[in-house]
Amino acid sequence: MGSNAVGGGRRSNIRWLIIGLVFLGLAINYLDRSSLAVALPFMGEDFKLSATQQGLIFAAFFWSYDFCQLAAGWYVDKVGPRRSFALAALWWSLFTALTALTRGFWSLFAVRFLLGAGESPAPSSSAKVVATWFPRQERSLATSIWDSGSRVGGLIALPIVTAVIALTSWHGVFLLLGVLGIAWAAAWWRLYRAPREHPRVNAAELDHIERGGARTEATDDERAVAIKWRSLFRYRTVWAMMIGFFCLNSAIYFFVTFFPSYLVEERGFDLLELGFFGTIPGLCAVVFAWLGGYLADRAVTAGRSVTVVRKTVIIGGLVGGSTIMFAALVPEAWMALALLSFAYASLSIAGTGIWALPSDIAPSSRHVASIGGLQNFASNFAGILTPLLVGFLVDTTGSFVLPLIIIGAIALAGAANYLFLIREVEPLRVPDATPGGVRA
């Protein structure tokens, strides 16, 4: 493959512009996804929905989003993130806009189901971009930046959606977001290229990327490239990543779905309080995820083992996230908000380590998105189960206490999974020629 990299001068930093675009794309992605959770409590005049029905509508998104993950990772590795991300953004933007035309339970259910299918390639595309553009010692910060786009999307959903509803109606929210996503897709298609094909990447930056261990076809082992997609299921590390990410998302998706309703119904927040105080956990999640990614990269640069760094970040984050259970037990709203902020920040730190793992353990560059898709497939069963579980238990018990205790316990189980089931964070070994030869 030829290179368009320009030579001479100081090292360019186009990789940070690229990850900034990914961050913006994920922020729009999660803004679209989270907007319904914010708008739904104020759609009562048009939708008379029980908590169980709301849970089914939230889950509809994840049924399609989740099962499409199996193909999404393979698709991203096949066509590359330029095409996969642009087409995904066009799809999800269309069905975000069509949400404004829904009139009841079934039409809203259908639109959310199709929205989930469109959003499915976004995380694997993002992980692929990091693997392609960033050396090993910058991978944590780059991952924390794009992954925090999801937190920012949820964070800005509260003030943006509540403001638009106050000024117009809930219909205007979804039309506005649809237009925003289409504009991003056009920008991504115009600006994204692989490092060797990008006209603004100079030779110094290209050398920095490739010598630092970025996953490219030029560095692939032919035997590793030959590993088939289905053979990834033979590795214990892949199964541990799938189980552990499910545990993380069991807590994360409480914030994506029922968090606004929890503040309104359990803690008595009105529209203004929700729009202001409800942003605090998301803001903490963004700030501390970036800080965690920066410190993790500093540790790798200083010579710390990638295995130790990744496992410390992930396990510590999940243990911290388990404190979500105590938010249900404290008497004051500010105490609950403080605990939820700490839990969300901890979970977001763990997420940066989890999303760095596909780049670290993929046997070749052509498996990065595939592994990302597999772990995201397993993780988003939580997107299906968490809203159903929370909705059912809230209807049954009349409070959020039991759901939050269960979610906290699952986070602790996830920490134990990463501690005991993943040994070394390194590229998966090529299987032995002997039948059934497995490995880490």
N, C-alpha and C positions, 0 to 999 in steps of 0.2 A: 504494500500500500504506500502510495506517495504521501509526502508531507507538504502542507502549505505553510508551515511555521516560518515566521520571519526571523531573521537573525539579528544579532548585535544588541548592545544596550543593556539596560537593567531588565531583570526578569519581569515579564508581564504577569498579570494576576487575573486572567480571564476566567480561571476556574471559580473564583469567588463571585464573579458576575453570573456565571452559570448556576451556581448553587443558590444565588439570590433569586433567580427566575424560578427555580424549583420550589423554593420556599414560598414564593408568591402563588404558584400554582396549587400547592398543598393548602395554603391559607384559603384560597377560593374554593377548593374542593371541600374543605371542612366547613366553611361558611355555608355552602349550599346544603351540606349534610346536616348541620346543626340548626339551621334556621327554622325547621319545622318544630323542633323541641321548644324553641323560644316562642314561636308564633302560636302554637297549638293551645296554650292556656287562654289565649285571647281570640280564639276562633269559635267560641261557644255559640254565637248567634247562628252560625252556619253548620256547625258540626256538634251533635250531641253524642259524645263518645265517653264510654266508661274507661277506667284505668286499664282494664283488660284489652279493650279495643285499641286504646292508644299504644299499648305494648305490642299488639299485633301489627300495627302500622309501622312502628319503629323497626320491628323484626323483619318486615317485608323487604326493606332496604338490604338487610344483612343476608337474607336468604339468597338473593341474586348476587350480591357483592361477594359473599363468601365462596359460593360454588364456582363463580367465574375466576377466582384466584388460581385455581388449578391450571386453567388454560392461560391466564393472564401472564404469569411469570415466563412460561414457555414462549408466548407470543412476543413479549418484550425482548427476550434473548434472540428471537428470530428476526424481528424487523428493526430493532433498535429503539432507543427512547425518544428520538425525534418524532417518528411517526406514531408510536404507541401513545405518547403523552398528548399530542395534538388531537388525534382522533378521539381519545377518551374525553378530553375537555369539551369538544364539540357535542358529544353525546350527552354528557351529564348536564351541560348548560341548557340543552333543548328541553330535557325533562324537568329541570328546575323551573324553567319558565312555564311549562305546561301545568305545574302545580297550581298556578293561579286560576286555572279553569276547572279544577275539581269541585265537586258539589256534595260529596258524601263519603262514607266509609270506603266503598269499593273503588271509586275513582281515585281516591287518595292512596289507597293500598296499591293499585296498579302503577301509578306514577312513581311511587317510592321504590317499587320492585325494579322498574326499568332504570331508575336513577342509579341504583346499586350496581347494576351491570356495567353502566358507563364509567363509574368511578373505580372499578376494580384494577385497571392497569397502573393507576397512579403511584402507589407505594413501590411496586417492583421497578417501575421506570425510574423513580427517585434513587433507589438503592443501586441500580445499574449506573446511573450518572456518577454517583460517588465512587464506585469501583473503577470507572473509566477515567475520571478526571483527577482523583486525589491520591497522593502517596499515603502510605500506611500511617505516618506520623501526623497526618491532618484529617484522618478519616473520622475520628470521633466528633470533632467540632463541625465538620461538614455535615455529618449525619444529624447532629443536634440541631443544626440550622434548618435543614429541610423538614425534619420531624416536628420541630416546633411550629412549623406552618400549620399543622393540625391544631395545635393549642391556640395559635393566634386566630385561626378561623373560628374556633369555638368562643374565644375571648371577645372578638369584635362582633360576633353574632348577637350578643346581648344588647349592646348599645345601638348597633345599626338597625337590627330588626325592630326593637322597641321604638326607636325614633321614627322609622319609616311607617310603622303601624300608627303611631300617634299623629303623623302628618298626613297620611293618606289612608291606607287600609292594608290588611295582610296580603291582598292580591298584589299590590305594588312591590312588596318585598321580593317575591319570586321572579317577577318580570325583570327587575333591576339586576338581580344576581345572574340571571340567564345571559343578559347582555355582557356583563362583566367577564364571565367565563369564555365567551366567544372571542372577546378582545384579547384575552390572555393566550388562547390557542393560536391566534394569528401571530402574536409576538414570538411565541415559542418556535413556531415553524420557521420564522424568518431568522432567528438569532442562534438556534442551537445547531452545533456540529460536534463531531468527535474531536479530541485535541489535535490530532494530526491533520484534520481537515479544516480547522478553524483558521480563518485568515488573520486573526488578531493575536494568535498565540505565537510567541517568539521561541527561538531555539532553547533559550535558558529555561523557560517555563516547561517546555516539553520534556527537557532533560530532567528537571526536578520531578515531574509527574512520573515519568517512566522509571527512573532510577530509584524512586522511593517506593516502588512496589505496586503501582496501579495495575489493575487487572486488565490486560489487553490481549488481543489475539497474538501479538508478536511474542509474548512471553509464555503462551500456553504450551503445555506438554501434550503431544499428540495422543498419548494413551489416555490422559485425563479428559481431553475433548471427546473421546469416543464413549465416555460413560453416558448411558442413556438416561433419559428423564426418570423412567420408572425405577432405575437402579438406585436412585437417591434414597428410596425408602429402605434400602438395606443398611443404612448408616444409623447407629444409635444417636449420634450427635444431631442429625436432622430430626429424629423423633423427639429428642429432648427440647430442641428449639420450638417445635410445634406445640408441645405440651406447655412449655414455659410461657410462650406468648399468649396462649389461651388464658392462662392465669392472670397475666398482666391486663389483658383487655377486659376481663371480667370486671375489673375495677374501673378502667379507663372509660368504658362505655356507660357506666352510671352517669359520668359527667357529660357525655354526649347526648344522652336521652332524658333521664328523669331529674337531672340536677336542677333545672329551673323550676320544675313542678315541686320538687322537695322544698326549695326556698319559699315558694308561694304558699304551699299547702301545709307544710310541717312547721315552718318558721315564721309565717305570716308576713312575708315581704310583699309590698305593693309594686306596681310597675316601675316607679322611679327607683326604689331600693334595689329591685332586681337588676335594672340596667346599670346601676353604679356598683353596689357591693358584690353583685354576682360575677363581676370581672376579676375579682381579686385572686381566686384560685388559679384561673387561667394565666394571669400575669405572673404569678409565682412560678408556675410550671415552665413558662417560656424562659424566664431569667435564669432559673436554676438548671434547666437543661443545657443552656448555652455554657454556663459556668462549669457544669459537670463535663461537657464535651471538651472544653478547653483544658481542664485539669487532666483529663484522661490522655489527651494528646501530649501534654507536657510530660506525663509519666512515661509514655512510650518513647518519646524523644530522649528522655534521661536514661533509657536502657531498661526500664521495667518490662517484665514479661507481658506480652499481649494477653496471655491467658489470665494472669493475675489481675490486670487492669480491667478487662471485660467482665470477669466474674465478680469483682468487687463492686463495680458500677451496677451491674444487674441485680445481684443478690441484695446489696445494701438498699437499692431503690425499691425493691419489692417488699422488704421488711418495713421500710418507712411508709410505703403505701398501705400496709395493713392497718395503720392507725385510722383509716377511714371508719372502722367499726366503732371507735370511741366517739365519733361525731354524733352518732345516734343516741348516745347516753348522757351527754352533757346538758345542763338545764338552759343555758343561755345561747341565743342565736350567734353572738360574736364568738363564743367558744367553738361552736360547731363549724363556723366559717374558718376559723384559724386551723382547726384540725383538718378540714377538707383541703385547705390550701397547702398544708404540709404534705398531706397524702398525695395530692395531685402532682406537686413538685417532685416528690420522690419517685412516683410512677413514671414521670416524664424523663427523669434521669435514667431510670432503668431502660426505658424505651430507646434511648440513644445507643446504649450498649447492644441491645437486642437487634436493632436495625444495622449495626456495624458488622454483625456476625456473618451475614451472607457474603460480604466482600472478603472476610477473613478466612472462611472455611470452604468456599466454593473450590472444587477441584480445577476449574478453568474459568476464564472470563465468560464463557458461554453458559455457565451454570448459575451465575450470580442472581439474576432476576428469577430464575426457576426456583432456587432455594428460597428467595424472598417470598415468592408466591406461595410456596408450600407452607412456610411458617405463618404467613398471613391468612391462608385458608383455615388452618387450625385455630388461629387466634380469633377469627371472626365468628366461630361458633358462639363465642361469648356475646357477639353482637346480636345473635339470634336468641340466645338463652337469657342473657341479663335482663333485657326489657320485659320478656315474658315472665321471668321469675319475680322481678320487682313489681310489675303490674299486678300479678296474681296475689303476691303476699300483701301488697298495700290494700287491695280489695278485701282480702281475708282478715287481716289483723287491724287494719285501719291506721297503720303507721309505717314508717320506713326503718324502724329499729331492727327487725329481724333481717331484712335484705342487706343492710349495711354490715351487720355482723358476719353474715355468710360471705359476702364479698371480701372482707378483711381476711377471713380464714383461707380463702382461695389464694390470695396474694402470698400468704406465708407458705402454702403448698408450692407455689411457683418458685419461691426462693430456694426451697429444699431441692426442687427438680434441677435447677442450674448448679447447685452445689455438688450434688452427688452423681448426676448422669452425664455431665459434660466434663471430660478430662482435660484435653488440650484444645486450645483455640488455634487451629492451624488448618491448611488445606486438606480436605478429605483425601485419604490415600486411594490410589488406584487399586481395585480389588485384585486379589491373587487369582491366578489362572485356575487354581483348584476350586472344585464346586463348593459353593456356600462360603467362600472366604470373606468375612465381614470386617468391618473395622471401625475405627472410631467415628 
